[in-house]
Amino acid sequence: MTQSFPRGGAMLPMRARLLLPAALLASPFAARAQSDYPSRPVRWICPTSAGAGTDFAARAYAKLASDAWKQSVVVDNRSGASGMIGLDMVADAAPDGYTLGFFSVSQFLDATLSNKYVFDAQKDFTPISLLASTPLLLMVNTGSKIESLQQLLAQARAKPRAMNYASGGAGGITHFAMEVFLKRAGIEVTHVAYKGSGPAMMDLLSGQVQMGFYTPAAVMPHVKSGKLRALAIASAERSPISPDVPTFAELGISGVSIATWYGLFGPAKMQPAQVEMIARAIHAGARPTAMRDKMIGDGLEPVLSSPADFAKFLKADREQWLGVAKSINFKRES
């Protein structure tokens, strides 16, 4: 069963609950410290294992931040408990900007669809910026001889639940995306949950499972090597990331438009001026056309929102996930 880490003032260490005195925040010392930021290496907590999609995105943006600040930005992978271990570390950190979290939709989806909402993005964290988005691809092993979505549907309908699909964990984005697809397509396939997208990918590559949803960045090398095949992309329109892959709507299945997003967070109660400064520095590095083209080529589409817009997005996104989950009668597995 997934371990929960309940958030809330009563559960946080004292340092995470206390506000700095207003006089200190307004002092010349505080202003000088902010202008010197960062004066030492910054740690980005990534709540997934190395090699996962979130890790790939975290390292891409950490490089941008490091170049902008002329300071080391260290990606610290802290996987486990559906990402809650990494989130807990960020929530408990001092709000000084030296410990930040690079999170994806998977952690927020897991919390949103849990029986108990284990943290509040607005209260336990400081949203800094939505940074990138990428639609999910439905992948099969080329050894399966399935060359199109129509062939997959025919095979699944001929032998219900005989085929397997891999997810990076029960309740995560790849599990949820597949259940949306299966509901819309009217087929039954057996779920095999793994402890992370890395192990799930390994079994797809070996043929232990027949299909799964993955980010373009995670599968591109395997598509180029001929080991995996993309059948459809879960986006409203064809994506510049994988322009040759048709959408589900093009192939006759509506309502399968699910993207993974990545964003940067800090502990609660960070200074607004520092939050804006962090967001601006990263945005400046990602905006040039050459950099955007490189990131799209690597499977990431830059988004770059302001802290205020990111906070609004998180609220709307949670309501959207709840609505979709209700529409397909999604039940989170323990």
TORDREN-894337 format. One record per residue (C-alpha): residue number from 0; x, z, y. Coordinates in pm, whole numbers, plus 50000, padded with zeros to 5 digits. Each point is the difference from the previous one (the first is absolute). Layout:
NODE/i/east/up/north
NODE/NUM/X/Z/Y;
...
//
This chain:
NODE/i/east/up/north
NODE/0/50000/50000/50000;
NODE/1/50127/49917/50348;
NODE/2/50130/50308/50177;
NODE/3/49840/50071/50337;
NODE/4/50177/50135/50302;
NODE/5/49721/50133/50226;
NODE/6/50078/49968/50367;
NODE/7/49886/50226/50276;
NODE/8/50145/50260/50234;
NODE/9/49970/50287/49754;
NODE/10/50208/49814/49742;
NODE/11/50283/49882/50225;
NODE/12/50329/50181/50053;
NODE/13/50010/50187/50329;
NODE/14/50237/49752/50164;
NODE/15/49750/49718/49942;
NODE/16/49713/50194/50157;
NODE/17/50157/50135/50318;
NODE/18/49988/49804/50321;
NODE/19/50307/50000/50221;
NODE/20/49932/50193/50320;
NODE/21/49877/49773/50277;
NODE/22/50281/50117/50227;
NODE/23/50261/49883/49748;
NODE/24/49836/49661/49956;
NODE/25/50002/49949/50375;
NODE/26/50357/50123/50050;
NODE/27/50295/49778/50100;
NODE/28/50160/50090/49665;
NODE/29/49706/49847/49808;
NODE/30/50002/49689/50217;
NODE/31/50375/49957/49954;
NODE/32/49971/50045/49622;
NODE/33/49730/49736/49991;
NODE/34/50207/49750/50202;
NODE/35/50295/50053/49763;
NODE/36/49789/49936/49690;
NODE/37/50122/49937/49741;
NODE/38/50331/50181/50029;
NODE/39/50038/50039/49623;
NODE/40/49877/49816/49686;
NODE/41/49624/49971/49957;
NODE/42/49843/50049/49657;
NODE/43/49707/49784/49891;
NODE/44/49810/50145/49705;
NODE/45/49869/49727/49769;
NODE/46/49745/50146/49751;
NODE/47/50075/49741/49730;
NODE/48/50285/49920/49766;
NODE/49/50283/49766/50100;
NODE/50/49911/49635/49948;
NODE/51/49627/50042/50064;
NODE/52/49824/49801/50272;
NODE/53/49990/50295/50240;
NODE/54/50371/50060/49945;
NODE/55/50077/49635/50075;
NODE/56/49801/50012/50325;
NODE/57/50147/50336/50097;
NODE/58/50354/49869/49967;
NODE/59/49922/49686/50199;
NODE/60/49864/50200/50293;
NODE/61/50262/50273/49969;
NODE/62/50262/49729/50059;
NODE/63/49815/49892/50317;
NODE/64/49985/50359/50125;
NODE/65/50366/50061/49917;
NODE/66/50106/49687/50189;
NODE/67/49785/50094/50301;
NODE/68/50126/50359/50017;
NODE/69/50360/49938/49890;
NODE/70/49943/50293/49767;
NODE/71/49957/50037/49624;
NODE/72/49646/49997/49861;
NODE/73/50005/50127/49642;
NODE/74/49715/49913/49762;
NODE/75/49936/50301/49775;
NODE/76/49786/49913/49695;
NODE/77/49777/50293/49900;
NODE/78/49751/49873/49743;
NODE/79/49759/50202/49789;
NODE/80/49642/50129/50000;
NODE/81/49867/49665/50130;
NODE/82/50225/50029/50306;
NODE/83/49881/50348/50098;
NODE/84/50347/50152/49955;
NODE/85/50149/49770/50263;
NODE/86/49705/50045/50236;
NODE/87/50025/50377/49968;
NODE/88/50367/49989/50098;
NODE/89/49921/49808/50319;
NODE/90/49706/50225/50089;
NODE/91/50223/50308/49964;
NODE/92/50292/49861/50202;
NODE/93/50088/50102/50355;
NODE/94/49828/49766/50253;
NODE/95/50330/49894/50159;
NODE/96/50004/49635/49883;
NODE/97/50284/50044/49751;
NODE/98/49774/50001/49695;
NODE/99/49742/49721/49990;
NODE/100/49788/49852/49723;
NODE/101/49962/49636/49903;
NODE/102/49665/49992/49819;
NODE/103/49775/49730/49858;
NODE/104/49628/49965/49950;
NODE/105/50042/50126/49641;
NODE/106/50055/50360/50109;
NODE/107/49699/49993/50232;
NODE/108/49781/49828/49745;
NODE/109/50091/50258/49737;
NODE/110/49905/50283/50235;
NODE/111/49684/49828/50125;
NODE/112/49865/49941/49649;
NODE/113/50102/50338/49858;
NODE/114/49734/50258/49924;
NODE/115/50173/50218/50258;
NODE/116/50139/49847/50320;
NODE/117/50354/50136/49986;
NODE/118/50123/49924/50351;
NODE/119/49881/49875/50336;
NODE/120/50203/49718/50153;
NODE/121/49898/50102/50351;
NODE/122/50069/50374/49969;
NODE/123/50289/50032/49756;
NODE/124/50203/49705/50130;
NODE/125/50078/49815/50320;
NODE/126/49918/49627/49957;
NODE/127/50283/49803/50163;
NODE/128/49936/49634/49916;
NODE/129/49840/49769/49752;
NODE/130/50296/49775/49921;
NODE/131/49915/49744/49734;
NODE/132/49730/49871/49771;
NODE/133/50009/49791/49686;
NODE/134/49717/49875/49776;
NODE/135/50014/50065/49628;
NODE/136/50057/49731/49739;
NODE/137/49838/49987/49656;
NODE/138/50290/49938/49764;
NODE/139/50032/49904/49633;
NODE/140/50298/49962/49771;
NODE/141/50074/49631/49942;
NODE/142/50035/50078/49629;
NODE/143/49625/50069/49992;
NODE/144/49937/49624/50045;
NODE/145/49737/50083/50265;
NODE/146/50050/49742/50272;
NODE/147/49691/50052/50217;
NODE/148/49743/50259/50099;
NODE/149/49736/49802/49812;
NODE/150/50201/50030/49677;
NODE/151/50039/50375/50050;
NODE/152/49625/50041/50056;
NODE/153/49915/49796/49692;
NODE/154/50237/50200/49782;
NODE/155/49872/50334/50132;
NODE/156/49637/49900/49948;
NODE/157/50068/49882/49646;
NODE/158/50155/50335/49901;
NODE/159/49888/50283/50234;
NODE/160/50261/50278/50045;
NODE/161/50247/49826/49768;
NODE/162/50227/49924/50296;
NODE/163/50196/50266/50191;
NODE/164/50098/50039/50362;
NODE/165/50269/50218/50153;
NODE/166/49970/50212/50311;
NODE/167/50254/50212/50183;
NODE/168/49781/50308/49948;
NODE/169/49638/50106/49963;
NODE/170/49825/49996/50337;
NODE/171/50272/49797/50174;
NODE/172/49960/49667/50176;
NODE/173/50085/49784/49696;
NODE/174/49747/50187/49787;
NODE/175/49734/49975/50269;
NODE/176/50067/49630/50064;
NODE/177/49966/49912/49633;
NODE/178/49674/50192/49967;
NODE/179/49861/49812/50301;
NODE/180/50101/49670/49840;
NODE/181/49856/50091/49657;
NODE/182/49671/50108/50157;
NODE/183/49970/49682/50209;
NODE/184/50100/49779/49704;
NODE/185/49778/50177/49748;
NODE/186/50270/50050/49737;
NODE/187/50141/50299/49811;
NODE/188/50374/50060/49964;
NODE/189/50172/50320/49880;
NODE/190/50190/50205/50260;
NODE/191/50354/50121/49925;
NODE/192/50121/50236/50273;
NODE/193/50373/50047/50062;
NODE/194/50197/50249/50206;
NODE/195/50087/49751/50269;
NODE/196/50000/49625/50054;
NODE/197/50355/49965/49864;
NODE/198/49912/50097/49641;
NODE/199/49679/49798/50025;
NODE/200/50201/49694/50099;
NODE/201/50241/50049/49709;
NODE/202/49718/49992/49745;
NODE/203/49841/49696/50165;
NODE/204/50335/49822/49977;
NODE/205/50039/50096/49634;
NODE/206/49646/49890/49915;
NODE/207/49875/50348/49905;
NODE/208/49716/49947/50248;
NODE/209/49846/49670/50104;
NODE/210/49928/50037/50371;
NODE/211/50020/50215/50311;
NODE/212/49986/49999/50380;
NODE/213/50331/50010/50186;
NODE/214/50142/49941/50346;
NODE/215/50171/49665/50063;
NODE/216/50333/50173/50072;
NODE/217/49997/50162/49655;
NODE/218/49924/49681/49805;
NODE/219/50174/49721/50191;
NODE/220/50327/50019/49800;
NODE/221/49807/49988/49672;
NODE/222/49786/49708/50113;
NODE/223/50314/49808/50093;
NODE/224/50156/50078/49661;
NODE/225/49689/49873/49823;
NODE/226/49908/50332/49837;
NODE/227/49683/50069/50199;
NODE/228/49718/49785/50139;
NODE/229/49773/50074/50296;
NODE/230/49636/49906/49934;
NODE/231/49835/50106/50326;
NODE/232/50062/50193/50320;
NODE/233/49771/50278/50123;
NODE/234/49963/49886/50359;
NODE/235/49725/49840/50206;
NODE/236/50221/49697/50070;
NODE/237/50317/49862/49847;
NODE/238/50298/50205/50107;
NODE/239/50319/49867/50159;
NODE/240/50179/50229/49755;
NODE/241/49875/49799/49697;
NODE/242/49839/49686/50147;
NODE/243/49968/49818/49666;
NODE/244/49795/50273/49833;
NODE/245/49619/49956/50035;
NODE/246/49771/50282/50109;
NODE/247/49742/50148/49764;
NODE/248/49727/49857/50224;
NODE/249/50142/49650/49954;
NODE/250/49976/50054/49625;
NODE/251/49638/50114/50013;
NODE/252/50030/50381/50014;
NODE/253/49902/50158/50331;
NODE/254/50075/50349/50127;
NODE/255/50356/50031/49870;
NODE/256/50201/50042/50320;
NODE/257/50235/50296/49972;
NODE/258/50325/50045/50188;
NODE/259/50271/50260/49980;
NODE/260/50105/50137/50336;
NODE/261/50311/50197/50092;
NODE/262/50036/50244/50288;
NODE/263/50233/50257/50151;
NODE/264/49892/50362/50044;
NODE/265/50152/50321/50122;
NODE/266/49905/50364/49954;
NODE/267/49708/50126/50208;
NODE/268/50059/50094/50363;
NODE/269/50283/49762/50084;
NODE/270/50049/49943/50372;
NODE/271/49794/49694/50108;
NODE/272/50285/49858/50210;
NODE/273/50234/50012/49702;
NODE/274/49739/49837/49775;
NODE/275/49957/49713/50247;
NODE/276/50376/49959/50028;
NODE/277/50040/49976/49621;
NODE/278/49723/49743/49972;
NODE/279/50138/49787/50283;
NODE/280/50351/49993/49857;
NODE/281/49881/49877/49659;
NODE/282/49758/49749/50150;
NODE/283/50276/49850/50214;
NODE/284/50210/49936/49691;
NODE/285/49714/49842/49804;
NODE/286/49853/49775/50271;
NODE/287/50258/49715/50023;
NODE/288/49875/49687/49823;
NODE/289/50304/49979/49775;
NODE/290/49949/50358/49882;
NODE/291/49627/49948/49941;
NODE/292/50071/49684/49801;
NODE/293/50257/50186/49790;
NODE/294/49760/50283/49926;
NODE/295/49720/49759/49906;
NODE/296/50248/49824/49772;
NODE/297/50074/50337/49840;
NODE/298/49629/50069/49944;
NODE/299/49913/50213/50305;
NODE/300/49782/49904/50295;
NODE/301/50083/50209/50312;
NODE/302/49699/50162/50171;
NODE/303/50151/50242/50258;
NODE/304/49723/50217/50143;
NODE/305/50020/50268/50266;
NODE/306/49971/50365/49892;
NODE/307/49648/50021/50145;
NODE/308/49885/49681/49827;
NODE/309/50152/50116/49673;
NODE/310/49802/50325/50017;
NODE/311/49679/49802/50053;
NODE/312/50090/49766/49715;
NODE/313/50048/50288/49756;
NODE/314/49654/50137/50071;
NODE/315/49834/49660/49958;
NODE/316/50204/49921/49689;
NODE/317/49888/50316/49825;
NODE/318/49636/49916/50063;
NODE/319/50054/49648/49868;
NODE/320/50158/50125/49674;
NODE/321/49716/50245/49948;
NODE/322/49748/49721/50051;
NODE/323/50170/49764/49754;
NODE/324/50041/50277/49742;
NODE/325/49630/50079/50024;
NODE/326/49902/49633/49969;
NODE/327/50183/49962/49665;
NODE/328/49927/50354/49878;
NODE/329/50373/50071/49983;
NODE/330/50096/50317/49820;
NODE/331/50347/50137/50054;
NODE/332/50172/50079/49671;
NODE/333/50180/50334/49968;
//
